[in-house]
Amino acid sequence: MTFLEKIKTAYFWKRALMIIIPFFITVVIISLLFNSFSAIIEADWGKIMDDNFNRGKWKIFFTTKIIVSVVYGVWVTSRNIK
């Protein structure tokens, strides 16, 4: 089965979402820990918001994580489905 045939099936996307969603959540948490560890320890939510999400930073923050998660999920799923 070729890659294009695989991505046309609902089974493929169900399996891909099972990988994409947990991977996305994990990447977001790890990224927040790397970017704002001291603010997280201090529970300074304003600093976390300012460093990562305010003034349009949320677009870049989430866009990169979504793209990486989708690419990883599709790649892993396509390798595991025969």
C-alpha positions, -999 to +999 in steps of 0.1 A: +000+000+000+015+034-010+016+064+011-011+082-009-034+052-006-028+051+032-037+087+038-071+083+020-084+060+046-102+070+078-083+043+097-050+061+089-063+094+103-077+078+134-044+062+141-025+094+133-046+114+157-039+089+184-002+099+180-005+136+170-026+148+200-005+133+229+027+143+210+015+179+207+006+181+243+040+167+253+058+191+230+039+221+244+046+211+280+083+205+273+086+238+254+070+257+282+094+241+307+124+251+286+111+286+279+097+295+313+109+271+339+117+297+366+083+314+360+065+281+363+083+273+396+074+307+409+038+304+395+042+337+378+015+332+352+018+368+339+054+363+330+046+330+313+019+346+293+041+376+283+071+354+274+052+329+253+017+340+242+012+378+243+016+402+214+010+375+188+037+351+201+011+324+205+009+321+167+045+312+164+045+291+196+016+269+185+022+268+147+056+252+150+043+226+175+013+218+153+034+213+122+060+192+140+033+171+157+014+165+124+045+156+105+056+132+132+022+116+136+018+110+099+053+097+095+049+072+124+015+061+113+025+056+077+055+034+089+033+013+112+004+006+088+010-021+062 
